[in-house]
């Protein structure tokens, strides 16, 4: 039995069974000739899938839906899906297609934007489909990005930011500066994950799926010890006491409003985000300890070249300036552990 057309109101619908597959769907078309073409196309697709299998006929839209249902990041996929449409096969997505998509979606964008908002999400969708054996794995040529200075804070700038922040955001800033955690890791942190007697926090949900224990300098420990609640999320919103939700970990999600207010009040530029504090920690930690191996472990990096992106080379006195402000990362120079115990 082939598909038939039925008109409901102004729109044509298709109905029927093709090679055992029952179909009832709208063509979203009001013109009969266009609806006929749609019906014929759907019949061809169903027959091809029946004879060739799903892997040979998987569309990018289908792969993207599976990716999103599995919890994938959908922030930049809408524009890509609009360009691809419902008929673009996963097998058609190659570097030539990426170039065409970049020209259509981001005609004036720089390399960093195309890498982040087009190539990365497209690759993520296809990599998941490839892992399930539904398409061949592939790599895309990323645009070469011009070198630039990634922002980190000096101890003086950090003090201005801390002083300008309201208490909840201040505690978050003190934790991020002292731990090097990603903002989203901080938002997922529970009070039960804190080990303040030893100045540590257990990060069991991380971006790399590799749990790790981070070390906290006394200044961060003191901020966390002042929290009076005993259970639940460490960092909560002013309203309702709920954990912060991070819709964009680099921008800070819900906490971004309070953070940006403090940043502006401190006279810092818009290039300073919650994620800047991770770059700051890496730079301060290395200036204080010179221990690159431990930097990798505490930062949760598996590749040295990635850690090097975060670790900036500061002036020779940076470690001493940080220590004078209370940011001591070398545990060999910390006071005895009983002094840390006394914080809480």
N, C-alpha and C positions, 0 to 999 in steps of 0.2 A: 504494500500500500504506500502510495506517495503522499506528499503533503498537499493539503488543499488550503485555499484562501477563504476566509470568512471576514466580512466587514462588521465591525461593532462601532456604531456611531460613525466617526469620520476616519477611524483607523482600521487598517487591515491586520488580521491575525492569521497565523498558520497553525494547522492542526493535522495530526496524522501519525503514522508509524513508518520509519525507514530502517531497514535491516534490524528490526526488533526494538528500535529506540523510539519511545513515544515522545512526541513533541507537541506542546501547546504554548505558544508565545506570541507576543505582539511584535509586529514589524516596525512599529512606531512611524509608519508611513501612511499617508492618505491617498497617494497616487497609485493606481492599480498596476501600472507598468513597472514602477519602482518596486512595489511589493512582490511582483512576479519574479523580478531579478533576485530579490532577497530570498524568496522561497527556494529558487533554484540553487543559490549559493549555499544555503543551509543543508539542502539535500546532498550536495557534493561534499560538504564538510563531514557530514555524518557517515557517508559511505567511505570516505578516505580514512576516517578515524577507525572505522570498523575493520578495514582491510590492512591499514598500515600500523595501527596502534597509536596510543596516546602520545608517545614520545615524538613521533614523526609529525604530529598535528597540533602540538601544544602551542597555544597562543601566548604572547607576552602578558596579555591581560589575565589569563588563567593562572599563569605562574605568579603574577603579582598578587592575585587574590589569595593564593595559598600562602605566600610569604606574609601577607598582612594577618591572615588568620592565625599564623604561628607566632604572632607577636612582633613581626618586623616593623621597622621604622617607616612610617608612611608620609613623613613631612614633605618630601619633595616629589613623591610619586605621581601626584595628580596631574602635573603638567606633562610628565613623561607619558602617562597613559592617554592623555588627550591627544598627544602627537601620534602615539602608536595606533590608537584606535582599537577596535575589537578584533581585527583580522590579522594583525601583524604576528607572524609566527616567531616563536622563540629562536628558531634557527636562522631567522633573517637578521637578528641583532648582531652586528659586527662593527668594526671601527668606521666603516663607511656610513652605516646607519647612525652611529653616534655623532659623526661630523654633521650629518644632515639635521639631526635633532638639536644639536648645539646651535646651528645657524638659525633654526626656526624658533627655539624656545628662549635662548639666551644670546641674541645677536650682538649685544654690546658688552657681554659679561667677560670678565677676566678669567685666566686659567684656573685660579683657585675656586671660583664659583662653579665653573663647569665640572671640575674634578669632584667637588663636594656635593653639588645638587643634581648632577646628571650621571656622571660615570659611576660614582660610588653606589647610589641606590639601584641603578640598572644592573650593576655587577652583583649586588646583594641578592636581587631577585633571581638572576640566572644561576648564581652559585648554589642557591637552595634547590632549584630545580635539577641542577646537575648532580647534587648529592643524592637525590632520589632517583637518579638514572633516567630523567625525563628529557634531558638535553645534554649536549656535549659541553664540558667545561671550556671556558675561554677567558682570555685576558685582554683588557682594553688598554690602548695607549693613553696614558694620562698626560695632561698638558703640563709643560714645564713651568713651574711657578717662579717668579723673580724672588731673589733672596730678600728677606726683610727682617726687621728686629722684632722678635716676639716680646711682648711686654712682661716685665716683672717689676715688683715693687722694692724700693729701697726700704730699710728699717724706718726711716723718717716718714716716708709715704704711707707705710703700713700703720704707723701710729696715728696719723691723721685720719685714716679710714676707720680705724677702731674707735677713736674718740668720737667720730661723727655718727656711728651706728647706734640704733636703738638696741636694748639688751638682747633680744632674741637673735638679731642679725650679728651683733657683736660676738656672741658665743660661737656662732657658725664661722665667722671670720677667724677667730682665735683657733678653732679646731682645724680649719682648712690650712691655715698658715703653719700649724704645728705638725700636721699629719701628712700633708701632701695628697690627701684623698681627693678623688673626683667629687664634684658636688653631688652627683646622684648617689654615690656611696655614702656620703654624709646623711642624705635624706633617708636612706634605708637603715641607718644605724639605730639599734635598740639600746636602751639603758643596760640591759643584760649583757651587751657586747663590750661594755667598758670594764677595764681592769685598772682602776685608778691607783691601787696600791703599788702596782708595778709600772704605772705610767704607760699603759698600752690600750689598744682597741682592736677588737677582732672584726675584720672586714670579710664576712663570709659570702656576701653577694657582690661580686666585682664584674667589671666589664669583660675581663679575660676568663671568667669562670674559675679563677684560681684563688681560693681564699688566702688571706695573709694577715699577719699581726703587724700593726703599725705602732711605732713608738711615739710618745708624746712628750714634749718638753714640759717642765713644771708650769709654765704659763698657761698652756692648754689644759693641763690637768686641773689647775685651779679654777678655770672657767667651767669645766664640766662638773667639778665637785660642788659647785654652787647651785646646781640644778636640784630642786627639792623633790621632784617626782621620783618614784622608785621603779616604775615600769613604763613600757611604751616607747615611742620614738624619742630619740634624744632631742631632735630639732623639730619643733611644732609651730604651727601658724598661730598668730595672735587670736584668731577667732576659732573657738571650738577645740583648741588643743590638738588638732589633727596633724599628722606628719605632712611635711611639705611634699608636694607632688612636683616632679621634674619633667616638664614637657620638652625641655631642651637642656641637656646637662651642661653644655658649655655656657649657656646664658643664665642658668640658675633657676629656670622655671618660675614657680610661685614666689620664691625668695628674691627674685630679681628686682622687684619693686623696692623692697627695703634696702637691698644692696645698692641699687642705683641711686637711691636718695642719699645714702651715706657717701657714696663715691662722689656725687656732685657737690655735696656739702664740704667734702674734703678737698675740692678743687682738682680732682683727678679726671682724666679724659675718658671719653666713651669707649676707648680701647681696653679699659680695665673692666673685667667681668669676673664672676666667681671663679672661672677656670684659670684666670691669671694667678690666683693664689697657689695653684699647683705648680706653675712655672716658678713662682717665687720660692716656694718650699724647696724645690729641687736645687735652685741656685744657692739658697742660704745653706741647705744641708751640706752640699759639697764644699762650700766655702768654709764651713765650720769643721767638717770631718776629713775631707779629702778622700773619702771612702766610696769609690764608684760602685763597687760590688754591692755594698749595703744599700746604696741609692737605688740600684735595680730592684733589690728584694723589697724594700719598703714602699717603693713607688708602684710595684706591681707590673713592671715591664719585663718582657721576656727577651727583648732585643736591645743591645747596647746603643744602636743608632737611634732608636726611638727615645731612649733616656737622654741622649745627647741633645735632642731637640729641646728638651725641657731644661736641662742644666746649662745655664749661661755662665760665662766666665766674668765674675765680678772683680772689683778692685781688691788689692791685697788685704785691705783692712776690713772687708765686708764681714768676715766671720767674727772679728772682735766687736764691730759695731752691732751685729745681731746679738751677740752675747750680752753686751752692755744693756740692750733693750729687753733682755730676758729670754732670748731665743737661743738656748743652748742645746745643740743636737748631739754633741759628743758625750756619751754617757760616762766616759772615763773622768770627765770634769764635773759631773753632777754631784750634789751633796749626797750623803748616805741615804739609803732607801727609806729609813724611818722618817726623814724629812718629807718625803713624798706622801707617806702614809698619813702624816699629820694634817695634810690638806683637807681631808674629809673626816 
